[in-house]
């Protein structure tokens, strides 16, 4: 993985680049309760991109 973009659904984001980012742990705290959609986009060394989304309730 070369690039990872995480959108937490509350306006916060993490953008990581590099070859070892798949081993990096992530943590996020929400300031209020509600329904959120977390979007993640990853790009590999060949330039291929994959997008994922999950809905959560806090």
Chimera marker file (.cmm) of the C-alpha trace (Angstrom):
<marker_set name="trace">
<marker id="1" x="0.000" y="0.000" z="0.000" r="1" g="1" b="0" radius="0.5"/>
<marker id="2" x="1.321" y="3.430" z="-0.902" r="1" g="1" b="0" radius="0.5"/>
<marker id="3" x="-1.528" y="5.725" z="0.089" r="1" g="1" b="0" radius="0.5"/>
<marker id="4" x="-4.487" y="5.437" z="2.464" r="1" g="1" b="0" radius="0.5"/>
<marker id="5" x="-7.188" y="8.057" z="2.913" r="1" g="1" b="0" radius="0.5"/>
<marker id="6" x="-9.663" y="7.687" z="5.772" r="1" g="1" b="0" radius="0.5"/>
<marker id="7" x="-12.660" y="9.989" z="6.106" r="1" g="1" b="0" radius="0.5"/>
<marker id="8" x="-14.273" y="9.457" z="9.491" r="1" g="1" b="0" radius="0.5"/>
<marker id="9" x="-17.689" y="10.904" z="8.556" r="1" g="1" b="0" radius="0.5"/>
<marker id="10" x="-17.516" y="13.803" z="10.992" r="1" g="1" b="0" radius="0.5"/>
<marker id="11" x="-15.174" y="16.055" z="9.012" r="1" g="1" b="0" radius="0.5"/>
<marker id="12" x="-11.960" y="14.479" z="10.314" r="1" g="1" b="0" radius="0.5"/>
<marker id="13" x="-9.545" y="12.672" z="8.002" r="1" g="1" b="0" radius="0.5"/>
<marker id="14" x="-6.279" y="10.728" z="7.999" r="1" g="1" b="0" radius="0.5"/>
<marker id="15" x="-4.047" y="10.656" z="4.917" r="1" g="1" b="0" radius="0.5"/>
<marker id="16" x="-1.056" y="8.326" z="5.102" r="1" g="1" b="0" radius="0.5"/>
<marker id="17" x="1.578" y="7.582" z="2.482" r="1" g="1" b="0" radius="0.5"/>
<marker id="18" x="4.463" y="5.129" z="2.398" r="1" g="1" b="0" radius="0.5"/>
<marker id="19" x="5.167" y="1.432" z="2.091" r="1" g="1" b="0" radius="0.5"/>
<marker id="20" x="4.499" y="0.401" z="5.723" r="1" g="1" b="0" radius="0.5"/>
<marker id="21" x="1.151" y="2.126" z="6.310" r="1" g="1" b="0" radius="0.5"/>
<marker id="22" x="-0.780" y="-1.164" z="6.345" r="1" g="1" b="0" radius="0.5"/>
<marker id="23" x="0.901" y="-1.897" z="9.703" r="1" g="1" b="0" radius="0.5"/>
<marker id="24" x="-0.068" y="1.471" z="11.210" r="1" g="1" b="0" radius="0.5"/>
<marker id="25" x="-2.937" y="1.406" z="13.715" r="1" g="1" b="0" radius="0.5"/>
<marker id="26" x="-5.572" y="4.123" z="13.592" r="1" g="1" b="0" radius="0.5"/>
<marker id="27" x="-7.836" y="5.469" z="16.291" r="1" g="1" b="0" radius="0.5"/>
<marker id="28" x="-10.555" y="8.127" z="16.169" r="1" g="1" b="0" radius="0.5"/>
<marker id="29" x="-12.817" y="9.614" z="18.835" r="1" g="1" b="0" radius="0.5"/>
<marker id="30" x="-16.185" y="11.121" z="17.991" r="1" g="1" b="0" radius="0.5"/>
<marker id="31" x="-17.325" y="14.215" z="19.875" r="1" g="1" b="0" radius="0.5"/>
<marker id="32" x="-21.023" y="13.376" z="19.592" r="1" g="1" b="0" radius="0.5"/>
<marker id="33" x="-23.333" y="10.416" z="19.081" r="1" g="1" b="0" radius="0.5"/>
<marker id="34" x="-24.918" y="9.720" z="15.730" r="1" g="1" b="0" radius="0.5"/>
<marker id="35" x="-24.672" y="7.764" z="12.494" r="1" g="1" b="0" radius="0.5"/>
<marker id="36" x="-21.426" y="8.083" z="10.547" r="1" g="1" b="0" radius="0.5"/>
<marker id="37" x="-20.044" y="6.676" z="7.313" r="1" g="1" b="0" radius="0.5"/>
<marker id="38" x="-16.342" y="5.878" z="7.348" r="1" g="1" b="0" radius="0.5"/>
<marker id="39" x="-14.805" y="5.961" z="3.859" r="1" g="1" b="0" radius="0.5"/>
<marker id="40" x="-11.392" y="4.495" z="3.090" r="1" g="1" b="0" radius="0.5"/>
<marker id="41" x="-9.474" y="4.635" z="-0.177" r="1" g="1" b="0" radius="0.5"/>
<marker id="42" x="-6.236" y="2.705" z="-0.649" r="1" g="1" b="0" radius="0.5"/>
<marker id="43" x="-3.762" y="2.853" z="-3.524" r="1" g="1" b="0" radius="0.5"/>
<marker id="44" x="-1.114" y="0.202" z="-4.163" r="1" g="1" b="0" radius="0.5"/>
<marker id="45" x="2.355" y="0.485" z="-5.695" r="1" g="1" b="0" radius="0.5"/>
<marker id="46" x="0.926" y="-0.156" z="-9.193" r="1" g="1" b="0" radius="0.5"/>
<marker id="47" x="-1.516" y="2.749" z="-8.897" r="1" g="1" b="0" radius="0.5"/>
<marker id="48" x="-4.606" y="0.589" z="-8.446" r="1" g="1" b="0" radius="0.5"/>
<marker id="49" x="-7.199" y="2.135" z="-6.136" r="1" g="1" b="0" radius="0.5"/>
<marker id="50" x="-9.918" y="0.482" z="-4.058" r="1" g="1" b="0" radius="0.5"/>
<marker id="51" x="-12.628" y="2.229" z="-2.037" r="1" g="1" b="0" radius="0.5"/>
<marker id="52" x="-14.448" y="0.891" z="1.024" r="1" g="1" b="0" radius="0.5"/>
<marker id="53" x="-17.259" y="2.345" z="3.148" r="1" g="1" b="0" radius="0.5"/>
<marker id="54" x="-18.889" y="1.276" z="6.401" r="1" g="1" b="0" radius="0.5"/>
<marker id="55" x="-21.737" y="2.824" z="8.367" r="1" g="1" b="0" radius="0.5"/>
<marker id="56" x="-21.455" y="2.995" z="12.154" r="1" g="1" b="0" radius="0.5"/>
<marker id="57" x="-23.655" y="4.220" z="14.970" r="1" g="1" b="0" radius="0.5"/>
<marker id="58" x="-22.071" y="5.880" z="18.023" r="1" g="1" b="0" radius="0.5"/>
<link id1="1" id2="2" r="1" g="1" b="0" radius="0.2"/>
<link id1="2" id2="3" r="1" g="1" b="0" radius="0.2"/>
<link id1="3" id2="4" r="1" g="1" b="0" radius="0.2"/>
<link id1="4" id2="5" r="1" g="1" b="0" radius="0.2"/>
<link id1="5" id2="6" r="1" g="1" b="0" radius="0.2"/>
<link id1="6" id2="7" r="1" g="1" b="0" radius="0.2"/>
<link id1="7" id2="8" r="1" g="1" b="0" radius="0.2"/>
<link id1="8" id2="9" r="1" g="1" b="0" radius="0.2"/>
<link id1="9" id2="10" r="1" g="1" b="0" radius="0.2"/>
<link id1="10" id2="11" r="1" g="1" b="0" radius="0.2"/>
<link id1="11" id2="12" r="1" g="1" b="0" radius="0.2"/>
<link id1="12" id2="13" r="1" g="1" b="0" radius="0.2"/>
<link id1="13" id2="14" r="1" g="1" b="0" radius="0.2"/>
<link id1="14" id2="15" r="1" g="1" b="0" radius="0.2"/>
<link id1="15" id2="16" r="1" g="1" b="0" radius="0.2"/>
<link id1="16" id2="17" r="1" g="1" b="0" radius="0.2"/>
<link id1="17" id2="18" r="1" g="1" b="0" radius="0.2"/>
<link id1="18" id2="19" r="1" g="1" b="0" radius="0.2"/>
<link id1="19" id2="20" r="1" g="1" b="0" radius="0.2"/>
<link id1="20" id2="21" r="1" g="1" b="0" radius="0.2"/>
<link id1="21" id2="22" r="1" g="1" b="0" radius="0.2"/>
<link id1="22" id2="23" r="1" g="1" b="0" radius="0.2"/>
<link id1="23" id2="24" r="1" g="1" b="0" radius="0.2"/>
<link id1="24" id2="25" r="1" g="1" b="0" radius="0.2"/>
<link id1="25" id2="26" r="1" g="1" b="0" radius="0.2"/>
<link id1="26" id2="27" r="1" g="1" b="0" radius="0.2"/>
<link id1="27" id2="28" r="1" g="1" b="0" radius="0.2"/>
<link id1="28" id2="29" r="1" g="1" b="0" radius="0.2"/>
<link id1="29" id2="30" r="1" g="1" b="0" radius="0.2"/>
<link id1="30" id2="31" r="1" g="1" b="0" radius="0.2"/>
<link id1="31" id2="32" r="1" g="1" b="0" radius="0.2"/>
<link id1="32" id2="33" r="1" g="1" b="0" radius="0.2"/>
<link id1="33" id2="34" r="1" g="1" b="0" radius="0.2"/>
<link id1="34" id2="35" r="1" g="1" b="0" radius="0.2"/>
<link id1="35" id2="36" r="1" g="1" b="0" radius="0.2"/>
<link id1="36" id2="37" r="1" g="1" b="0" radius="0.2"/>
<link id1="37" id2="38" r="1" g="1" b="0" radius="0.2"/>
<link id1="38" id2="39" r="1" g="1" b="0" radius="0.2"/>
<link id1="39" id2="40" r="1" g="1" b="0" radius="0.2"/>
<link id1="40" id2="41" r="1" g="1" b="0" radius="0.2"/>
<link id1="41" id2="42" r="1" g="1" b="0" radius="0.2"/>
<link id1="42" id2="43" r="1" g="1" b="0" radius="0.2"/>
<link id1="43" id2="44" r="1" g="1" b="0" radius="0.2"/>
<link id1="44" id2="45" r="1" g="1" b="0" radius="0.2"/>
<link id1="45" id2="46" r="1" g="1" b="0" radius="0.2"/>
<link id1="46" id2="47" r="1" g="1" b="0" radius="0.2"/>
<link id1="47" id2="48" r="1" g="1" b="0" radius="0.2"/>
<link id1="48" id2="49" r="1" g="1" b="0" radius="0.2"/>
<link id1="49" id2="50" r="1" g="1" b="0" radius="0.2"/>
<link id1="50" id2="51" r="1" g="1" b="0" radius="0.2"/>
<link id1="51" id2="52" r="1" g="1" b="0" radius="0.2"/>
<link id1="52" id2="53" r="1" g="1" b="0" radius="0.2"/>
<link id1="53" id2="54" r="1" g="1" b="0" radius="0.2"/>
<link id1="54" id2="55" r="1" g="1" b="0" radius="0.2"/>
<link id1="55" id2="56" r="1" g="1" b="0" radius="0.2"/>
<link id1="56" id2="57" r="1" g="1" b="0" radius="0.2"/>
<link id1="57" id2="58" r="1" g="1" b="0" radius="0.2"/>
</marker_set>
